[in-house]
């Protein structure tokens, strides 16, 4: 899988994408991730990517022409018969969930747009983005954190990334599980707080029954 990310704060991604599951996915070449500064596609001396909203109002709006130039160039550079899907992270989008993550892992090339400022010209929604997603009914400073969340959820689903692929079958929101059962480890008792007896019994049938009942 190839992932391109458009943002005005590329430095936000540096530490996150070099560690943990995302870092492992990149290291095993399960995914190729490139973070691009949207200002590289600005056509003025100030490298501006935003302007005042038509009709007035507070804040600045990201420009459709800059975003369009970036997307077209990234599509061309990632061509060779590879299909591209453009994803915009925005509060107006559909709620992102595990089923969406599983569907997106089938894509060959994803371009993520991380808006900032007051928002992004709605023509990006209408004409450029194939899908628009939100990670929750709350407001963040920009789309960078939502992009990180989505990329993490995708990387862990790619073949060979997790050390034990069985982990995917027994985690929250998997096909057979809404929320993962409680987990415990040693010590079996701490400050009077005890691990459920069934988990210490060695009776796998009862343990499975307990886990499904939680």
Secondary structure, DSSP 8 states (H G I E B T S, - for coil): -EEEEEES-GGGGTTGGGSHHHHHHHHTTS-EEEEEEGGGG--STT---EEE-TT--SSEEE-HHHHHHHHHHHHHHT-TT--EEEEEEEEEEEE--HHHHHHHTT-SEEEEEE--TTEE-HHIIIII-SEEEESSSS--S-SHHHHHHHHHHHHTTSTT-SS-GGGGGGSTTSTT-SS------S-SEETTEE--HHHHS--HHHHHHHHHH-
